[in-house]
Amino acid sequence: MGMKDDWRLLHNDIEYLKKAELNPTDGEEICRHTRHLRCCKFCLEPVQDNPYQWWFLPLNLSCCICEECYNDFKEDFEWKKLDGWDIEWGE
C-alpha cells in the first residue's frame, strides 16, 4: 500500500507537519503536561500514562504522533527528530 492509499492520511489538517521538527517523549510525560493530547494524530492510538509508550510532538505541542506512525511516515514527511530535551511544556 502506498502512502496515498493509507487511511491514516485522510485528515485534511496534516500539511503543517511536513518537514516538522519533532521531539520524542513518552506517554507519561504527555499525560502529566499536555492533557489535551489524547491520541495519535494519524491512527488515533490513545495516549496512555506509560513511560514505555513513545510519542513524537511538534514544537508547538499541537498534536502527538505514536511511534508506529512516526516510523511509517518520517521519510515521507521529512521529519527532523530532536533530542527531546527541548520540549517547552508551558508550566
C-alpha positions, 0 to 999 in steps of 0.5 A: 500500500502506498502512502496515498492509499493509507487511511491514516492520511485522510485528515485534511489538517496534516500539511503543517507537519511536513518537514516538522521538527519533532521531539520524542517523549513518552506517554507519561510525560504527555499525560502529566503536561499536555492533557489535551493530547489524547491520541495519535494524530494519524491512527488515533492510538490513545495516549496512555500514562506509560513511560514505555509508550513513545510519542513524537510532538511538534514544537508547538505541542499541537498534536502527538504522533505514536511511534508506529506512525512516526516510523511509517511516515518520517521519510515521507514527511521529512521529519527532523527528530530532536533530542527531546530535551527541548520540549517547552511544556508551558508550566 
